C-alpha cells in the first residue's frame, strides 16, 4: 500500500494536483516521490477581480498611467501596483508580484 505524505501535514491544504513531483511549502522547495503534491495559493484570479478588490479596499485608488495593456494604479496616495489587463487568469507569479506591490498599503494578504 503506498504512503500518502499529504495525510500527515500540520498546515491546511489548499489544492492537490495529481502527478506533480515538485512543490513549494512555506518558502521551501520540496521534491516528493508520490502521486500528490501540495500547491499553495494557486487560486485563479482575473485582472477585473484584482481591480474590484483594489477599489473595495481603497475607493480613492485610480489609474495614473497606461502603457499598452498594463495599468499603473496609485493606491492610498503613495503605493503603486501594475496590473496587466489581459483576458483570462493572471499567472501565479504575476499575481504574487501584484500582491507584493500592494502589500505595504493594503496588507500582506489583500488578494
C-alpha positions in Angstrom: 0.0 0.0 0.0 1.5 3.4 -1.0 2.1 6.0 1.7 0.3 9.3 1.4 2.7 12.1 2.6 0.0 14.7 2.4 -2.0 13.0 5.2 0.4 13.9 8.0 0.9 17.6 7.2 0.4 20.1 10.0 -0.8 23.0 7.9 -4.0 23.4 5.9 -4.2 22.1 2.4 -5.3 24.5 -0.4 -5.2 22.4 -3.5 -3.9 19.0 -4.5 -2.7 18.3 -8.0 -2.2 14.7 -9.3 1.1 13.6 -11.0 3.2 16.5 -9.8 6.5 15.9 -8.2 7.6 19.4 -7.1 6.1 21.8 -4.5 7.0 24.9 -2.5 5.9 24.7 1.1 6.4 27.7 3.4 9.1 29.0 1.0 11.0 25.7 0.9 11.2 23.8 -2.3 10.4 20.1 -2.0 10.6 17.1 -4.2 8.1 14.3 -3.4 8.1 10.8 -4.8 4.4 10.5 -4.6 1.3 10.9 -6.7 0.1 14.1 -5.0 1.7 17.4 -4.4 0.7 20.4 -2.4 0.2 23.6 -4.3 -0.3 26.7 -2.2 -2.1 29.9 -3.3 -3.0 29.0 -6.9 -6.5 30.3 -6.9 -7.4 31.7 -10.3 -7.9 35.5 -10.4 -8.6 37.8 -13.3 -7.4 41.4 -13.7 -11.0 42.6 -13.3 -11.2 40.8 -9.9 -8.0 42.5 -8.7 -9.2 45.9 -9.8 -12.5 45.3 -7.9 -10.6 44.3 -4.8 -8.4 47.5 -5.0 -11.5 49.7 -5.3 -13.2 47.9 -2.4 -10.2 48.4 -0.1 -9.3 51.9 -1.3 -12.1 53.8 -3.1 -9.7 56.6 -3.9 -7.4 54.3 -5.9 -7.1 55.3 -9.6 -5.1 54.6 -12.7 -2.2 57.0 -13.1 -0.6 55.6 -16.3 -1.3 53.1 -19.0 1.3 51.5 -21.2 -0.3 49.1 -23.6 -2.5 46.7 -21.6 -0.7 47.4 -18.3 -2.3 49.9 -15.9 -0.4 51.6 -13.1 -2.6 52.1 -10.1 -2.0 54.6 -7.3 -3.2 53.2 -4.0 -3.7 55.2 -0.8 -1.8 58.1 -2.4 1.7 56.5 -2.2 1.7 52.9 -3.3 1.7 51.7 -6.9 0.7 48.4 -8.4 1.0 47.5 -12.1 -1.9 45.3 -13.2 -1.8 43.6 -16.6 -5.3 44.0 -18.0 -5.2 40.8 -20.1 -8.2 38.5 -20.7 -8.2 35.3 -18.6 -6.4 34.4 -15.3 -3.3 36.2 -14.1 -0.4 33.7 -13.8 0.6 32.7 -10.3 4.0 34.5 -10.3 2.4 37.7 -11.7 -0.3 37.6 -9.0 2.4 37.2 -6.3 4.2 40.3 -7.7 0.9 42.3 -7.6 0.3 41.1 -4.1 3.8 42.3 -3.0 3.3 45.7 -4.7 0.1 46.4 -2.8 1.1 44.7 0.5 2.5 47.9 2.1 -0.7 49.8 1.7 -3.4 47.1 1.7 -1.9 44.4 3.9 0.1 41.2 3.1 -2.9 39.0 2.1 -5.1 41.6 0.3 -5.6 39.4 -2.8 
